[in-house]
Amino acid sequence: MKKTGFIILCLLLLPAILLRAESASSRQSLKTEHPLSVQEKSLRDSIFHIYHSLSTDTAKRIEFMRNMLQKNISKQWSVELLDSALTLAVDSQYRKEEIGIRYDYYRHYKYQADTLQMNKAFRTLEAVSRKYKMYDLYFTAWGDILQFSTVRGDTEYVLLEARRMQEEAQRLDNETGLYNSMLTTARALRASKHEDEAIEKYRETLELPLLPKAYKATVYNEIYTIYNLKGEYAMTLSELNMQRSMMEQALAEAPEKADSYRDKMLDMELSYSAIYLDTSDLDNLLKHLKQAEKYYSSNSLFSYRIKYHIMWGGYYCLNGKWDRSFREYDAALASFDDTQPLFKMTVRMIKGNALVYAGRYKEAAENYRRGVQEMDSLNRDVFHLHEEAHQANYIIRQALLDRTTAEKRYNLLCAGLIVLAIILLLIVLWRALHVRRILRSSEQETREALQTVEAVNKMKEVFLRNITSQIRVSLNLVVGFSEILSIDKDLTQEEM
C-alpha cells in the first residue's frame, strides 16, 4: 500500500487546475463549437430570467451573475453571464466590481484552458487595474499565470518575472503583490528541486505584515507538500495543523466567508487523509474522510472531487471492500471527461494496483494496458513539452549570460572612463598648481621690482633736493651782488 500512497502523494502535488496547462493543446483540438443542449439552454435562460427579475439593486444583480459563473464555470456559455454583469458594472461606474468581473473572465478562460483568451483577459485586467489603481486581483492573476510556466518547467523565466513582480509591488506598496511574488519564487524553487531554499522563502512569506490568515494557510499547505514528499510525517502534520489553525482563525474573523472557504477546508481534510492512507491509519483516515464529506459538493473544484473519490477508494481498498473501492476509482476516472491525461493515468495506475491486491489480475492487466497506451501518447506530449522547456531555459540562460557579459563590459567601460576622468582631473589640477606657482613667483618678482623702483625714486628725490639747495644758495649770492652793483652807484672801482 506504500506504493499506492506514494502515487497519491505525487497526485496531490499539482492541482488539477494547473495541470490543465499540460493538456491545453489536446483540449484545444477537441474544443469545437457545438449548439447548446436543451438542458443547458434552459439553465442559461432561467439564469437570465432570474437576473432580469431581480430588483434594481445593481450590486446584487452583479453578485448574482458572478455566483452563477462560479457554479457554471465549466460551461462555454457562462461567459455570457459575465458580459451582462460587465455592462451593468461599467454603466453604473462600479470600479471594484468591474475589476472583479475582469478577473472572472480570466478565471473562466483558465478553466477552459484557452491560453490565448486567458492572456488577453489578463492584459485587460492589468490595464483596468492600472487605470483604477486597484492591484490585488492583477497580482493574483499574474502569480497564477507564472504558476503555469512553473508547471511547464520554465523556472528561470518564472524567477525573473517573480523578481520583476516584487519590484513592482514594492513600488506600488501592495501587500498582495509582495505575497504573490514571494509565493511564486518559492514555487519555482520547489519545482527546480531546491526544497530547502523554497521552505526558507515560504517562511519569509509568512513574515509579511498584515498577511491574511487564509493566505498564511495556503503557505503552510505548500510547506506541508514539500515535507510530505520527503516522507517527514511529523513535520507534515505540524504544517497541516498550522494550516488548520489559520483557517479556523480566518473563519472566526469572517464567518460570512464560510462558503468561499469550503474548497480550502476540503483540500485540507483530503491532505490529512492522504497521510493516514499512506501510513494505513484507518481510524484517522475515516475520521478525516467524514470531515471532508461535510465540505464536498458537486460544485467543489475539479481536482478536489477526484481526490475525494481516490481517498475513499483507498480507504475501502485497505478494508478489503473491493467493489466499493473500484466504484470510487471509476467515479474518479469518469470525472476527467477526456481531460487531464497525466492525472487520469495516475488514477488508472492506482486502480490497477488495487486490482492486483484484490487478485483480479486479468482486469489489472487490461487496466495497465490501457494505462500504457495512454502513457505512450502522454510521453510524446511530455517529451515535446520538456524539449520546449529546456529550449526556453537555454535561451534564458544565454540571455542572462549575454546580459552579464554586457554588464561586465559596461562596468569596465565605466571604470575606464572614471579612471580617465580622474587622470585628466589630476593633470588639470597639476597644471593649475603649476600656473599658480608661476603666478606667485611673478607676483613676488613684481613686488620686488616695485620696491626697487620706489627706492630709486626716493634716492632721486633726495639727490635733486640736495643739488637744488646747493645751486640756489650760490645763485642767490650772485643775484644779490648783481643787484648791489646795479643799484649802488657810490661804490669804488675796487669795491665793485
Steps between C-alpha positions, in 0.01 A plus 500: 500500500805724540535513124138605461544764767808639329313531172220680681746744652643572157143547383443763770807697401351674200147639510295396205430854410869543424533170320251633248794686349663173397190379320417835342614396154301175501198669645510778243472242224191355667341836567258586221186701491194288575142615536372504855305203621140555602594467867787749478293747301222474759750556783652803330159652421380445855806679638436801278132494594589515871758770427247722325239439769729615780456841659676801360779454755797495264743348749270202567446436131876505434564270797231260376662473156846443647365227727332334203831510313670325793244219486512468119858596427558181302229598249599686185188718516576620854703786352166653394424549868813709537411707195175610661662563840784700341260723306308571820818574700644734234172689457469541878871592538554224757877485474568228755231276349635565150848385601346193667314414178817547293667254735206259454558512123858392565384217730243382247753472216753340735248232589431450129879471440468765229845651546458758223181648647637458852801721423279756326275511806805547722628793295157661515492445877846660525391808304182548707689444827754768409224734393315472832816441710363175648763229467410204723327286235756600238786365712298188586443424130864575418620252761251245366631535145858456620392179672408363156855573386635330814305183418642509146851517645584859403638571846772743386239718333270475803774610740577804284132593475448447873785741570341754265165449671657560842665822381170625360313403817754687712468804278120490532521405870262209439496216756321256268764555234782432746324183619447367146855582391653320799260206466581472128873505575460224760298286258761538228776403744298196606442399138874529428574263793634768737269395783700656785516837326129469422413436865713797603313719251165370627605586857599847383157538340333422831684797654321750278306747717120506472498170306144356516452172683367330187820592314711362783298178482595470132870543583485235774327268252787536254763442769303190602524371141881517505529312830236253381704410193806454721304259719557713811157436650564680829580827321220431253240475775648804674458715189149364442407585857627855444289517186194385693568761768522777240178387330313483830616852585400623154152349542468650848591845365268478198230232548314637198782362280438140608367402155800648321733301727327166439751388238795596721355306792428203273856505367637513854298198613605309188863584581459344844333202334795453261744478791291247691437300183874476440557390862195266493350676804135402436347675800648842424444447128128440553480790743634750246303350212184562705615859551568532127150374431360810672676730254461291184241596240443478128630859475833414661809570295575239233820371659347474847209290374742251348719489812189444709406187306861377502525530878177307551620240249821461698307466828278224362806333345670483841184346644474244219168640375606465140172574321449827687866584447479450123177701481684794658794466260260475204322813625834678508586384146157599370548852634784571260277542195792431259718762665811494721679198344785495754263520794270236350787260428613526864152410625488209258827369642359528853196301394725241333695452822174455691388236247828314558446506878150365441639211292317612185805475278328494159316820576822649637687402180231660285507812715881520474483443123268797460726697730806414288321612184407827663854530637656461155288782369567708808876434487516644150318812613713530814819446301413788269398708801830435679691562180333840470564569869870413470525710187335791681730455800803491268389821332445662840839388629664622179322832536612521862858419396490764227353745745771423755769537234350828384481620860867410553600685183289795604655496847851480352420785264362707787807417711730598211316826447513573873877429509552717190296778656703475821827515301378803303388662823840437658672647194278807515566534874876461449492758220296736712743463791795555264343815356422616850862453604617698192252775575615516861864515386419777249305688761795483739741622233262784411476602862878498535535710180246748629686527827826562307336769282353666807843503666661649187232769482563592861878522439438718193278733697762531776776563244299764315404665822862518609626629163223755476581631847869542421438674165240733651745622768770580238255668265352709780848633576559587135157663467549697823838639396366580153217705648742689722718588202203617302347704776790643704676762291736614770724201492861544414660306223681294751177429690321422177 
